[in-house]
Amino acid sequence: MGGGEKKKLTRAFGMPVGDDQNSETAGDRGPVLMQDVHLLEKLGHFDRERIPERVVHAKGAGAGGYFEATADVTKYTKAKFLSEVGKRTEVFARFSTVGGEKGSADSERDPRGFAVKLYTEEGNYDLVGNNTPVFFIRDPLKFPDFIHTQKRNPATNLKDPNMFWDFLSLTPESIHQVTILFSDRGIPATYRHMNGYSSHTYKWYNDKGEYYWVQYHFKTDQGIRNLTREEAEEMRGRDPDHATRDLHDAIARGEFPSWTLEVQIMTPEQADEYRFDILDITKVWPHADFPPTKIGKLVLNRNPVNYFAEVEQAAFSPSSFVPGIGPSPDKMLQARLFSYHDTHIHRLGPNYHLIPVNAPKNAPEHSYQRDGFMRTDADGGGGPNYWPNSFGGPEPDASAAEPRFEVRGDAGRHAYSHPNDDFVQPGNLYRDIMNDRDRDHLVGNIVSHLAGAEKNIQLRQTALFFKAEPDYGLRVANGLGLGGKEVERLAKMSQEERVEATKYSREVR
C-alpha cells in the first residue's frame, strides 16, 4: 500500500485499460455487450482462480423437495410449471455462505446463497439468489475485485479489514448492502430461518408476447431468526457446522422447512417512468408501489443420499431459463449469465449437465453438443452432430422464442447516472425500518469490524454512513473515536474529493 510511480492497468497481454469500473453497454442501462473483452477476460480468469472448490459459495447445504403453484399467473407468464394452481415440480435447493472456504463456519457474517433448481417439463429452471434483496455492486466489472477483498490478503493469507473496507469505502453503491450485512440479518440463525431473494429483475412473458418485469421473494414460513455478534462468535467455537446440521436434522425429524414465494410485477411502461432504475441491484422495489403477490410454496422434504453427488456437484446458473421466463438487461445479471455456466464448465467439466443432480429429469437433452471429458451417455449415437440437417435431427421450435424489447444507446463504458440515489434506501432502512435495538446492534457490529482498518479508511466509510443518515454516521464515528465534525465535512464532499482528502491519513488505529 506504499507510494511510488503509478502503474497503468492493463489486460493480460499488456493492452491498457481505460475504465475498470463500468462495463461496456448499449446505452446507460444496458444490456452488456459481448465485445467487452476486458470484462470477459476478467471474469474468465476469476472463474478459474480456485480449483476444485467453488470460488464463491464454497460451503453449503442442500436438500430436495417440491415447488407448488398456488396462484394463477398465466396472465404474466407461459411457464408450464406455473400454469395451474396445485401443480407440483420437483426441486433441489442449495444454501451457502459466500466469501468463506469450505472449512469456514456457518455463523460468519456473510450473505447466504439461496439457489433452487426446478426440474420442469420444459427443462431445468434455476433461481439463483441470496438471502438479501440487494447486492454490493451494480456493475460486473467490479465483481472479481470485490470478492478478492472478502477473501484473504495475498501476502499474509489472513482476512484483512483494510482490504474489506477500503473497497467498500471507495464504492458508495455498496452502502445499502453493507447496512443489511452488518445488521442482525447478516448472520441468519439457520438456513431454515432466512428469506431468499432473486435480487435481479427478470422478464416474464405470456402466450401473446406481452412481457413484464418481476422480482422473486422466498419468505420463510419458519419465521426470521438471526444470531447476534456475540452469539455467532460463541457458535463458531461450539459448532461451526450448525446450519448444515440444522437443515439435515430438521428434515430427518420430518420438520420440513418451507417458504412462500412472492413476486413483484411491473409493466415496461411503469419501469420507464419509475423514479429510479428498476434494474439497479443495489435497490429494492418499494412494496408500497409494487405489492408482492403470493404465487407458490417451496417445501424441502428429502435429505441428499450422498453429499458430494448432490450438494457439492449441484450447479446452478441464472442462464437456465424455460419458455415464459427470461433475463433483463440488468448488467450484473447479464454477466452472471456467462460467468456461472463458464465456472461450472471449469469446475465440473463440459458435460456437467449430465451429472444426475443437474440433468433435466423431465425434458431430456436433444442437442448437437458432443464429446468432451466425462461424456457418460450414448453421445448422440450415430445421429447428425450439426444443424441444419436432412436426417431427422432435433430442430428449433419457434414458439420458444422470447418477445423482443427495444435496446438502444451508444456503445461505451457508461457510469451510473444517479449516484445520489445510493444513500436514499439505506437511510430509509436505518431511520424507518430498524428499531432502537436494531440500530444499536448495527453500529456495534460495524464498529467492531471497521476498528481493524486504517483511520483514513474509517473516515471515508463513516462519511458514507453519514450521507445515508447523519445519526448513523455520527454513532459509528463516536464508536471509532473519530471526530464528528470531520466526518460531516467529508460527507459533504464529492466522492473524488473525499478520496483525495483521506488519501494520506495513514495512521493505523
C-alpha positions as CSV (number, residue, x, y, z in Angstrom):
1,M,0.0,0.0,0.0
2,G,3.0,2.3,-0.5
3,G,3.6,5.2,-2.8
4,G,5.9,5.4,-5.8
5,E,5.2,5.8,-9.5
6,K,1.7,4.7,-10.6
7,K,1.4,1.6,-12.7
8,K,-1.0,1.6,-15.6
9,L,-3.7,-1.0,-15.5
10,T,-3.5,-3.4,-18.5
11,R,-5.2,-6.5,-19.8
12,A,-3.4,-9.9,-19.7
13,F,-1.4,-9.2,-22.8
14,G,-0.4,-5.6,-21.9
15,M,-3.2,-3.6,-23.6
16,P,-4.0,-0.6,-21.4
17,V,-7.4,-0.4,-19.7
18,G,-9.3,2.9,-20.0
19,D,-12.1,2.2,-17.5
20,D,-12.2,-0.6,-14.9
21,Q,-15.4,0.5,-13.2
22,N,-18.1,0.4,-16.0
23,S,-18.9,-2.4,-18.3
24,E,-19.4,-1.7,-22.0
25,T,-23.1,-1.5,-22.6
26,A,-25.7,-0.4,-25.1
27,G,-26.7,2.9,-23.6
28,D,-26.7,3.9,-19.9
29,R,-28.9,1.0,-18.8
30,G,-27.5,-1.9,-20.9
31,P,-27.5,-4.7,-21.7
32,V,-23.8,-5.6,-21.6
33,L,-22.1,-6.1,-24.9
34,M,-20.2,-9.2,-25.8
35,Q,-17.5,-7.0,-27.3
36,D,-16.4,-6.0,-23.8
37,V,-13.3,-8.2,-24.0
38,H,-11.9,-6.7,-20.8
39,L,-15.0,-7.9,-18.9
40,L,-14.9,-11.3,-20.4
41,E,-11.1,-11.7,-19.7
42,K,-11.6,-10.5,-16.2
43,L,-14.5,-12.8,-15.4
44,G,-13.0,-15.8,-17.3
45,H,-9.8,-15.6,-15.2
46,F,-11.7,-15.0,-12.0
47,D,-13.8,-18.1,-12.6
48,R,-10.6,-20.2,-12.8
49,E,-8.8,-18.8,-9.7
50,R,-9.6,-21.7,-7.4
51,I,-9.9,-25.4,-8.1
52,P,-11.7,-27.6,-7.3
53,E,-13.5,-25.6,-4.6
54,R,-16.1,-23.0,-5.7
55,V,-14.7,-19.5,-5.9
56,V,-17.7,-18.2,-4.0
57,H,-20.5,-20.2,-2.2
58,A,-17.9,-22.9,-1.4
59,K,-19.6,-24.2,1.8
60,G,-23.2,-25.1,1.6
61,A,-26.0,-27.5,2.4
62,G,-28.8,-28.8,0.2
63,A,-32.0,-30.8,0.1
64,G,-34.6,-32.0,-2.4
65,G,-38.3,-31.2,-2.4
66,Y,-41.0,-29.7,-4.5
67,F,-42.5,-26.4,-5.6
68,E,-46.3,-26.0,-5.7
69,A,-48.0,-23.2,-7.7
70,T,-50.7,-21.6,-5.5
71,A,-52.0,-18.7,-7.7
72,D,-52.9,-18.2,-11.3
73,V,-50.2,-16.1,-13.1
74,T,-50.9,-17.2,-16.7
75,K,-51.7,-13.6,-17.5
76,Y,-48.0,-12.8,-17.0
77,T,-46.0,-16.0,-18.0
78,K,-46.5,-19.1,-20.1
79,A,-44.0,-21.1,-18.0
80,K,-45.7,-24.5,-17.6
81,F,-44.6,-25.2,-14.0
82,L,-46.7,-22.1,-13.1
83,S,-49.6,-23.0,-15.5
84,E,-52.1,-24.3,-13.0
85,V,-52.9,-23.9,-9.3
86,G,-51.8,-27.0,-7.4
87,K,-49.2,-28.1,-9.9
88,R,-46.0,-29.5,-8.2
89,T,-42.5,-29.6,-9.6
90,E,-39.5,-31.4,-8.2
91,V,-36.7,-29.2,-6.9
92,F,-33.2,-29.3,-5.4
93,A,-32.1,-26.4,-3.3
94,R,-28.7,-25.3,-2.0
95,F,-27.9,-22.8,0.7
96,S,-24.4,-21.4,1.3
97,T,-22.2,-18.8,2.7
98,V,-20.5,-16.7,0.1
99,G,-17.0,-15.5,0.9
100,G,-15.6,-18.3,3.1
101,E,-13.9,-21.5,2.2
102,K,-15.4,-25.0,2.6
103,G,-14.0,-25.2,6.1
104,S,-15.4,-21.8,7.3
105,A,-18.0,-21.5,10.0
106,D,-21.7,-21.4,9.2
107,S,-22.1,-18.4,11.6
108,E,-19.8,-16.0,9.7
109,R,-21.2,-12.5,8.9
110,D,-21.7,-13.1,5.2
111,P,-24.6,-13.1,2.7
112,R,-26.2,-16.5,2.2
113,G,-26.7,-18.1,-1.2
114,F,-30.3,-19.3,-1.9
115,A,-30.4,-21.4,-5.1
116,V,-33.3,-23.5,-6.4
117,K,-33.3,-25.9,-9.3
118,L,-36.8,-26.8,-10.7
119,Y,-36.9,-29.9,-12.9
120,T,-39.8,-28.7,-15.2
121,E,-41.2,-30.5,-18.2
122,E,-39.6,-27.7,-20.4
123,G,-36.1,-28.2,-18.9
124,N,-34.4,-27.1,-15.8
125,Y,-35.1,-23.6,-14.4
126,D,-32.6,-22.3,-11.9
127,L,-33.4,-19.5,-9.5
128,V,-30.0,-18.2,-8.1
129,G,-30.2,-15.6,-5.4
130,N,-29.2,-14.6,-1.9
131,N,-30.9,-14.0,1.4
132,T,-30.7,-10.2,0.9
133,P,-32.7,-8.3,-1.7
134,V,-29.8,-6.1,-2.9
135,F,-26.1,-6.5,-3.6
136,F,-22.9,-4.6,-3.0
137,I,-22.2,-3.5,-6.7
138,R,-24.2,-3.0,-9.8
139,D,-21.6,-3.4,-12.5
140,P,-19.9,-6.8,-13.1
141,L,-16.6,-5.4,-13.9
142,K,-16.1,-4.7,-10.2
143,F,-17.1,-8.3,-9.1
144,P,-13.7,-10.1,-9.1
145,D,-12.2,-7.2,-7.2
146,F,-15.0,-7.1,-4.7
147,I,-14.7,-10.9,-4.0
148,H,-10.9,-10.6,-3.6
149,T,-11.4,-8.1,-0.8
150,Q,-13.7,-10.5,1.0
151,K,-11.1,-13.3,0.8
152,R,-7.6,-13.3,2.1
153,N,-4.7,-10.9,1.9
154,P,-2.3,-12.2,-0.9
155,A,0.7,-11.6,1.3
156,T,-0.4,-12.7,4.8
157,N,-3.2,-15.2,3.8
158,L,-5.3,-13.6,6.5
159,K,-8.7,-11.8,6.4
160,D,-7.9,-8.1,6.1
161,P,-10.2,-5.3,7.3
162,N,-8.2,-2.8,5.3
163,M,-8.9,-4.7,2.1
164,F,-12.6,-5.2,3.1
165,W,-13.4,-1.6,4.0
166,D,-11.0,0.1,1.5
167,F,-13.0,-1.3,-1.4
168,L,-16.4,-0.6,0.2
169,S,-15.5,3.0,1.1
170,L,-14.4,3.6,-2.5
171,T,-17.7,2.1,-3.8
172,P,-20.6,4.1,-2.4
173,E,-23.2,2.0,-4.1
174,S,-22.4,-0.8,-1.6
175,I,-23.9,1.2,1.4
176,H,-27.3,-0.4,1.2
177,Q,-26.0,-4.0,1.3
178,V,-23.4,-3.1,3.9
179,T,-26.2,-1.8,6.2
180,I,-28.1,-5.1,5.8
181,L,-25.0,-7.2,6.2
182,F,-24.0,-5.6,9.5
183,S,-27.5,-5.7,10.9
184,D,-28.5,-8.8,12.7
185,R,-29.8,-10.2,9.4
186,G,-26.1,-10.5,8.4
187,I,-25.9,-13.8,10.4
188,P,-29.0,-16.0,10.0
189,A,-29.6,-18.4,12.8
190,T,-30.1,-21.3,10.3
191,Y,-30.8,-21.8,6.7
192,R,-34.4,-22.5,7.6
193,H,-34.9,-19.1,9.2
194,M,-34.0,-16.8,6.4
195,N,-35.6,-15.4,3.3
196,G,-34.3,-15.8,-0.3
197,Y,-34.4,-13.1,-3.0
198,S,-33.8,-13.0,-6.7
199,S,-32.2,-9.6,-6.2
200,H,-32.1,-9.3,-10.0
201,T,-35.1,-8.3,-12.2
202,Y,-36.3,-11.0,-14.6
203,K,-38.6,-11.0,-17.6
204,W,-41.9,-12.9,-17.6
205,Y,-43.8,-13.2,-20.9
206,N,-47.1,-14.8,-21.9
207,D,-48.5,-16.6,-25.0
208,K,-49.5,-13.2,-26.5
209,G,-45.9,-12.0,-26.5
210,E,-46.5,-9.4,-23.7
211,Y,-43.8,-9.1,-21.1
212,Y,-43.4,-7.9,-17.6
213,W,-40.5,-7.3,-15.2
214,V,-40.5,-9.4,-12.0
215,Q,-38.6,-9.9,-8.8
216,Y,-38.8,-13.0,-6.5
217,H,-39.1,-13.2,-2.7
218,F,-39.0,-16.6,-0.9
219,K,-40.4,-15.8,2.6
220,T,-39.5,-18.3,5.2
221,D,-42.6,-20.0,6.9
222,Q,-40.4,-20.7,10.0
223,G,-40.0,-17.0,10.7
224,I,-36.8,-14.9,10.6
225,R,-34.2,-15.8,13.2
226,N,-30.7,-14.3,13.5
227,L,-27.7,-14.5,15.7
228,T,-26.2,-11.5,17.4
229,R,-22.4,-10.9,17.0
230,E,-21.8,-12.4,20.4
231,E,-24.0,-15.5,19.7
232,A,-22.3,-16.1,16.4
233,E,-18.8,-15.9,18.0
234,E,-19.9,-18.5,20.6
235,M,-21.4,-20.7,17.9
236,R,-18.2,-20.7,15.8
237,G,-16.4,-22.3,18.6
238,R,-19.2,-24.7,19.7
239,D,-20.5,-25.9,16.3
240,P,-19.0,-24.3,13.1
241,D,-21.4,-26.5,11.0
242,H,-24.5,-25.7,12.9
243,A,-26.6,-24.5,10.0
244,T,-25.7,-27.5,7.8
245,R,-26.6,-29.8,10.8
246,D,-29.8,-28.0,11.5
247,L,-31.2,-28.4,7.9
248,H,-30.3,-32.1,7.8
249,D,-31.7,-32.9,11.2
250,A,-34.9,-30.9,10.7
251,I,-35.7,-32.8,7.6
252,A,-34.7,-36.1,9.2
253,R,-37.2,-35.4,12.0
254,G,-40.0,-34.7,9.5
255,E,-40.0,-31.0,10.2
256,F,-39.9,-30.0,6.5
257,P,-38.9,-26.3,6.0
258,S,-41.0,-24.3,3.6
259,W,-41.0,-20.9,2.0
260,T,-43.8,-18.9,0.4
261,L,-42.9,-17.5,-3.0
262,E,-44.0,-13.9,-3.6
263,V,-43.4,-11.8,-6.7
264,Q,-43.4,-8.2,-7.5
265,I,-44.6,-7.4,-11.0
266,M,-44.0,-4.2,-13.1
267,T,-45.0,-3.3,-16.6
268,P,-42.4,-2.0,-19.1
269,E,-44.3,1.3,-19.0
270,Q,-44.1,1.6,-15.2
271,A,-40.4,0.8,-15.4
272,D,-39.7,3.5,-17.9
273,E,-41.5,6.1,-15.8
274,Y,-40.3,5.0,-12.3
275,R,-38.2,7.3,-10.1
276,F,-35.1,5.2,-10.2
277,D,-33.6,2.5,-12.4
278,I,-35.5,-0.7,-11.6
279,L,-32.6,-2.8,-12.9
280,D,-30.2,-1.5,-10.3
281,I,-29.5,-4.4,-8.0
282,T,-28.4,-2.1,-5.1
283,K,-32.0,-1.1,-4.7
284,V,-35.3,-2.7,-3.8
285,W,-38.7,-2.1,-5.3
286,P,-40.8,-0.4,-2.6
287,H,-43.6,-2.7,-1.6
288,A,-46.0,0.3,-1.4
289,D,-45.5,0.9,-5.1
290,F,-45.4,-2.8,-6.2
291,P,-47.1,-5.0,-3.6
292,P,-45.8,-8.6,-3.5
293,T,-48.2,-11.3,-4.6
294,K,-48.1,-14.9,-3.2
295,I,-47.8,-17.4,-6.0
296,G,-46.3,-20.6,-4.7
297,K,-44.8,-22.8,-1.9
298,L,-41.3,-24.3,-1.7
299,V,-41.0,-27.4,0.5
300,L,-37.8,-29.3,1.3
301,N,-38.6,-32.9,2.4
302,R,-35.6,-35.0,1.2
303,N,-32.0,-35.1,2.5
304,P,-29.3,-35.9,0.0
305,V,-28.3,-39.6,-0.2
306,N,-24.7,-38.5,-0.8
307,Y,-23.3,-35.0,-0.2
308,F,-20.8,-35.0,-3.0
309,A,-23.1,-36.4,-5.6
310,E,-25.8,-33.9,-4.9
311,V,-24.8,-30.9,-2.9
312,E,-21.2,-30.5,-4.0
313,Q,-21.8,-31.2,-7.7
314,A,-25.1,-29.3,-7.9
315,A,-24.5,-26.5,-10.4
316,F,-27.0,-23.6,-10.6
317,S,-26.9,-21.0,-13.4
318,P,-29.2,-17.9,-13.9
319,S,-28.9,-18.7,-17.6
320,S,-31.1,-21.8,-17.2
321,F,-34.5,-20.5,-18.3
322,V,-37.7,-22.0,-19.5
323,P,-40.2,-20.6,-22.0
324,G,-42.1,-17.8,-20.3
325,I,-39.1,-16.5,-18.3
326,G,-36.0,-14.7,-19.5
327,P,-33.3,-12.2,-18.4
328,S,-33.5,-8.4,-18.1
329,P,-30.7,-6.0,-19.2
330,D,-29.5,-5.8,-15.6
331,K,-25.7,-5.5,-16.0
332,M,-24.9,-7.8,-13.1
333,L,-27.3,-10.4,-14.4
334,Q,-26.0,-10.2,-17.9
335,A,-22.5,-11.1,-16.7
336,R,-23.8,-13.9,-14.5
337,L,-25.5,-15.5,-17.5
338,F,-22.0,-16.1,-18.8
339,S,-19.9,-16.5,-15.6
340,Y,-21.9,-19.2,-13.8
341,H,-22.0,-21.6,-16.7
342,D,-18.4,-20.8,-17.5
343,T,-17.4,-21.6,-13.9
344,H,-19.2,-24.9,-13.9
345,I,-17.5,-26.0,-17.1
346,H,-14.2,-25.2,-15.4
347,R,-15.0,-26.9,-12.1
348,L,-17.1,-29.9,-13.2
349,G,-16.3,-30.2,-16.9
350,P,-18.1,-29.5,-20.2
351,N,-20.7,-32.2,-19.5
352,Y,-21.7,-31.2,-16.0
353,H,-25.3,-31.1,-17.2
354,L,-25.1,-35.0,-17.3
355,I,-24.4,-35.3,-13.6
356,P,-27.7,-36.6,-12.2
357,V,-28.4,-33.7,-9.8
358,N,-28.0,-31.3,-12.8
359,A,-29.6,-33.4,-15.5
360,P,-33.0,-32.3,-16.8
361,K,-35.2,-35.0,-15.4
362,N,-38.4,-34.2,-17.2
363,A,-37.1,-32.8,-20.5
364,P,-34.2,-34.9,-21.9
365,E,-31.4,-33.0,-23.7
366,H,-31.6,-33.1,-27.6
367,S,-28.6,-31.0,-28.9
368,Y,-25.6,-31.1,-31.2
369,Q,-23.0,-30.6,-28.4
370,R,-20.9,-33.7,-28.4
371,D,-17.9,-35.4,-26.8
372,G,-15.7,-33.8,-24.1
373,F,-14.5,-35.1,-20.7
374,M,-16.8,-37.3,-18.8
375,R,-19.3,-37.9,-21.5
376,T,-21.3,-40.7,-19.9
377,D,-24.3,-41.3,-22.2
378,A,-24.6,-42.5,-25.8
379,D,-23.2,-39.2,-27.0
380,G,-25.9,-38.7,-29.7
381,G,-25.2,-42.2,-31.2
382,G,-24.9,-42.1,-34.9
383,G,-27.2,-39.2,-35.4
384,P,-26.1,-35.9,-37.0
385,N,-24.0,-33.5,-35.0
386,Y,-24.8,-30.4,-37.0
387,W,-27.8,-28.2,-37.9
388,P,-29.5,-27.8,-40.4
389,N,-29.5,-31.4,-41.4
390,S,-31.7,-33.8,-43.5
391,F,-31.5,-36.8,-41.2
392,G,-34.2,-36.1,-38.6
393,G,-32.2,-34.4,-36.0
394,P,-33.8,-32.1,-33.4
395,E,-34.9,-28.8,-34.8
396,P,-35.6,-25.4,-33.3
397,D,-39.1,-24.5,-32.0
398,A,-40.1,-21.0,-32.9
399,S,-42.7,-20.9,-30.2
400,A,-39.9,-20.9,-27.6
401,A,-38.6,-17.5,-28.7
402,E,-38.8,-14.6,-26.3
403,P,-40.7,-11.4,-27.2
404,R,-38.4,-8.6,-28.3
405,F,-37.7,-5.4,-26.4
406,E,-36.0,-2.3,-27.6
407,V,-32.3,-1.7,-26.9
408,R,-30.6,1.5,-27.9
409,G,-27.7,3.7,-27.0
410,D,-24.1,4.4,-27.7
411,A,-21.7,1.5,-27.2
412,G,-19.3,2.5,-24.5
413,R,-18.5,2.4,-20.8
414,H,-21.3,4.3,-19.1
415,A,-21.0,5.4,-15.5
416,Y,-24.2,5.2,-13.4
417,S,-26.0,8.5,-13.9
418,H,-27.7,8.9,-10.5
419,P,-25.1,8.3,-7.7
420,N,-27.0,10.3,-5.1
421,D,-29.7,7.6,-5.2
422,D,-27.2,5.3,-3.4
423,F,-28.0,6.8,0.0
424,V,-31.8,7.1,0.0
425,Q,-32.8,3.5,0.6
426,P,-30.1,2.7,3.3
427,G,-31.1,5.9,5.0
428,N,-34.8,4.8,5.0
429,L,-33.8,1.4,6.3
430,Y,-31.9,2.9,9.2
431,R,-34.5,5.5,10.1
432,D,-37.8,4.0,9.3
433,I,-37.5,0.2,9.4
434,M,-34.9,-0.5,12.1
435,N,-35.9,-0.1,15.8
436,D,-33.5,1.1,18.5
437,R,-32.2,-2.3,19.2
438,D,-31.5,-3.0,15.5
439,R,-29.6,0.3,15.3
440,D,-27.6,-0.4,18.4
441,H,-26.6,-3.8,17.1
442,L,-25.8,-2.4,13.6
443,V,-23.5,0.3,14.9
444,G,-21.8,-2.2,17.3
445,N,-21.2,-4.7,14.6
446,I,-19.7,-2.1,12.2
447,V,-17.5,-0.6,14.9
448,S,-16.2,-4.0,15.9
449,H,-15.2,-4.8,12.3
450,L,-14.2,-1.4,11.0
451,A,-12.0,-0.8,14.0
452,G,-9.4,-3.0,12.4
453,A,-8.9,-0.8,9.4
454,E,-6.7,2.3,9.0
455,K,-8.0,5.7,10.1
456,N,-8.3,7.1,6.5
457,I,-10.5,4.2,5.5
458,Q,-12.6,4.6,8.7
459,L,-13.2,8.2,7.9
460,R,-14.1,7.6,4.3
461,Q,-16.5,4.8,5.2
462,T,-18.1,6.6,8.1
463,A,-18.7,9.6,5.8
464,L,-20.8,7.3,3.6
465,F,-22.9,6.2,6.6
466,F,-23.4,9.9,7.4
467,K,-24.6,10.6,3.9
468,A,-27.3,7.9,4.3
469,E,-28.3,9.3,7.7
470,P,-26.4,11.7,9.9
471,D,-27.2,9.8,13.1
472,Y,-25.9,6.6,11.5
473,G,-22.5,8.2,10.6
474,L,-22.1,10.0,13.9
475,R,-22.8,7.0,16.0
476,V,-20.2,4.9,14.1
477,A,-17.7,7.8,14.3
478,N,-18.2,8.0,18.1
479,G,-17.7,4.3,18.4
480,L,-14.4,4.5,16.5
481,G,-13.3,7.7,18.3
482,L,-13.4,9.8,15.2
483,G,-14.3,13.5,15.1
484,G,-18.0,14.0,14.2
485,K,-17.2,17.4,12.5
486,E,-14.5,15.8,10.4
487,V,-16.9,13.0,9.3
488,E,-19.6,15.6,8.5
489,R,-17.1,17.7,6.5
490,L,-16.1,14.6,4.4
491,A,-19.7,13.6,3.8
492,K,-20.4,17.0,2.1
493,M,-17.6,16.4,-0.4
494,S,-17.9,14.6,-3.7
495,Q,-16.6,11.0,-3.8
496,E,-13.5,12.2,-5.7
497,E,-12.8,15.0,-3.2
498,R,-13.4,12.6,-0.2
499,V,-10.9,10.1,-1.6
500,E,-8.3,12.8,-2.1
501,A,-8.9,14.2,1.3
502,T,-8.3,10.9,3.1
503,K,-5.5,9.7,0.8
504,Y,-2.6,10.5,3.1
505,S,-4.1,9.8,6.5
506,R,-2.1,6.6,7.1
507,E,-2.5,6.4,10.9
508,V,-3.3,2.9,12.0
509,R,-5.7,2.6,14.9
